[in-house]
Amino acid sequence: MAAPTLTSIPSRTTLNHQIHGLQLKFSVSTFNPPIQNRGRSVRIRLSSSPNHNQNQSSPGLYSAKKFELTASNVDLVLEDVRPYLIADGGNVDVVSVEDGVVSLRLQGACESCPSSTTTMTMGIERVLKEKFGDAVKDIRQVYDNQPKETTVEAVNSHLDVLRPAIKNYGGSVEVLSVEGEECQVKYVGPDSIGSGIKAAIKERFPDILNVTFSS
């Protein structure tokens, strides 16, 4: 008996084949992880029938189904993102969902990673907006140890996780002052890294609305 062949496989393909009277369903999909550029991976699911374990699996990134915005549904959708976070020694926890605002906590290596802002905006945020649409008004990162005060020392300490990457690009960063909603930062380096610094400061210190660079 000839085996099924895979010639030109699109982004998601389903193949049905009978072996000794048993109907097998091969679901093949490709997925580029949004967190980091890992290259292309392929997942193959094998079931004895099209409906096998249908109620136990997550909805999947490729499902066209939209969901009601609840904490349990957000947690369910994030099951497709977690394998990539866990591979990097991290994870994500749903803290709350209120009035369209989804609060998440990155755990393990993801929380202290210099690219945690990118993880939130380019990966998790994209997936949630894809599944819940306009019901998601905002996605916020919650930290375990929120600083009691927004001070120059606290902001500088938070930027420590970014300094190695900035130094690799021949740059440097130092917080000069924090006054109310304004934060003055001495920064030298690429513009793309500078945008990440501003986002990291405002995410960690919500009371800072404006970050200004000086050289």
C-alpha positions in Angstrom: 0.0 0.0 0.0 1.4 3.4 -1.0 2.1 5.8 1.7 0.6 9.3 1.6 3.0 11.9 0.1 3.4 15.5 1.1 4.3 17.7 -1.9 3.4 21.3 -1.6 2.2 21.9 1.9 0.5 25.3 2.7 0.5 26.9 6.1 -2.1 24.4 7.3 -3.0 21.1 5.7 -5.2 18.2 6.7 -4.6 14.7 5.2 -6.8 11.7 5.7 -5.5 8.2 5.1 -6.7 4.7 5.9 -4.4 2.1 7.3 -5.9 -1.4 8.0 -9.4 0.2 8.2 -8.3 2.9 10.7 -9.0 6.4 9.6 -6.0 8.6 10.5 -6.0 12.4 10.3 -2.8 14.2 9.9 -2.9 17.9 10.8 0.2 19.7 9.6 0.8 23.4 10.4 3.7 25.7 10.3 4.2 28.4 12.9 6.8 31.2 13.2 7.1 31.9 16.9 6.4 35.6 17.5 8.7 35.9 20.4 12.0 35.3 18.7 13.2 34.3 15.3 13.6 30.6 15.8 13.1 29.5 12.2 10.2 27.4 11.1 8.9 24.5 13.0 6.3 21.8 12.1 3.7 20.3 14.4 1.9 17.0 13.5 -1.1 15.8 15.3 -2.4 12.3 14.9 -5.9 11.2 15.9 -8.0 8.1 15.3 -11.0 10.4 14.3 -11.5 14.0 13.4 -13.2 14.7 16.7 -10.7 12.9 18.9 -9.8 15.0 22.0 -11.6 17.9 20.5 -12.8 19.2 23.8 -9.4 18.8 25.5 -7.2 20.8 23.0 -6.7 24.5 23.0 -8.5 26.6 20.3 -5.2 27.1 18.4 -3.8 30.1 16.7 -5.2 29.0 13.3 -8.8 28.7 14.5 -11.1 31.3 13.1 -13.3 31.1 16.2 -13.6 34.3 18.3 -14.0 34.1 22.0 -15.7 36.0 24.8 -13.1 38.0 26.7 -12.8 36.3 30.0 -9.8 35.3 32.2 -10.3 31.6 31.5 -10.5 32.1 27.7 -7.4 34.3 27.7 -5.6 31.6 29.6 -6.8 29.0 27.1 -5.7 31.0 24.1 -2.2 31.6 25.6 -1.7 27.8 25.7 -0.4 28.2 22.1 2.2 30.8 23.2 3.4 29.1 26.4 5.6 26.4 24.7 7.9 29.1 23.3 8.0 31.0 26.6 8.8 27.8 28.5 11.6 26.9 26.1 13.2 30.2 27.2 12.7 29.4 30.9 9.6 31.6 31.3 5.9 31.5 31.3 2.9 33.9 31.4 0.1 34.1 34.0 -3.3 35.8 33.6 -3.7 38.2 36.5 -7.1 39.7 35.6 -9.5 40.7 32.8 -11.6 43.8 33.6 -13.4 46.2 31.2 -11.4 45.1 28.3 -8.0 45.4 30.1 -6.0 42.2 30.2 -3.3 42.2 32.9 -0.6 39.6 32.5 2.5 38.6 34.5 5.5 37.3 32.7 7.3 34.7 34.9 10.8 33.3 35.2 13.3 34.4 32.6 10.7 36.3 30.6 10.1 38.9 33.3 13.8 39.9 33.6 14.5 39.4 29.9 15.5 42.7 28.1 13.1 41.8 25.3 10.1 41.3 27.6 8.4 44.4 26.1 8.8 42.9 22.7 7.4 39.6 24.0 4.3 41.3 25.2 3.7 43.6 22.2 4.8 41.5 19.3 3.8 38.0 20.6 1.2 37.8 23.3 -0.6 41.0 22.3 -0.9 40.0 18.7 -2.4 36.6 19.6 -4.9 38.1 22.0 -6.1 40.8 19.6 -6.4 38.1 16.9 -8.6 36.0 19.1 -10.7 38.6 20.9 -10.6 41.5 18.5 -11.8 44.9 19.6 -12.9 43.5 23.0 -9.3 43.9 24.1 -8.8 47.6 25.0 -5.3 47.3 26.6 -2.8 44.7 27.6 -0.7 45.4 30.7 2.3 43.7 32.2 2.2 43.3 36.0 5.3 42.9 38.0 5.7 40.9 41.2 7.7 43.6 43.0 6.3 46.9 42.1 8.5 49.8 43.2 7.1 51.8 46.1 8.4 55.1 44.6 9.3 56.2 41.1 12.8 57.5 41.7 16.0 58.0 39.7 17.5 55.0 41.5 14.5 52.8 40.9 14.4 53.6 37.2 18.2 53.1 36.8 17.9 49.8 38.6 15.2 48.6 36.2 17.4 49.5 33.2 20.1 47.2 34.4 18.6 44.4 32.4 18.9 46.4 29.2 22.4 47.7 29.8 24.3 44.6 28.5 22.4 44.8 25.2 22.9 48.5 24.9 26.6 48.2 25.6 26.9 45.6 22.8 25.8 48.2 20.4 28.3 50.7 21.7 25.7 52.7 23.7 25.0 53.8 27.2 22.0 54.9 29.3 21.7 56.8 32.5 18.6 58.3 34.2 19.2 61.9 35.1 16.0 63.0 36.7 12.4 62.0 37.5 9.9 64.7 38.1 6.2 63.9 38.2 5.3 62.5 34.8 8.7 63.5 33.2 11.8 61.3 33.0 15.1 62.7 31.7 17.5 60.1 30.4 21.0 60.4 29.0 21.2 57.9 26.1 23.7 57.2 23.4 23.0 54.4 20.9 20.7 53.2 18.1 17.2 54.7 17.8 15.6 51.2 17.8 17.1 50.4 21.2 16.1 53.9 22.4 12.4 53.1 21.6 12.7 49.9 23.7 14.1 51.9 26.6 11.2 54.3 26.6 8.7 51.5 26.5 10.4 49.6 29.3 10.4 52.7 31.6 6.8 53.5 31.0 5.6 49.9 31.4 7.4 49.5 34.7 6.5 53.0 36.0 3.0 53.8 34.8 3.1 57.3 36.4 5.9 58.3 33.9 4.2 59.5 30.8 7.1 61.2 29.0 10.7 60.0 28.6 13.1 62.5 27.1 16.6 61.7 25.8 19.6 63.9 26.0 23.1 63.1 24.7 
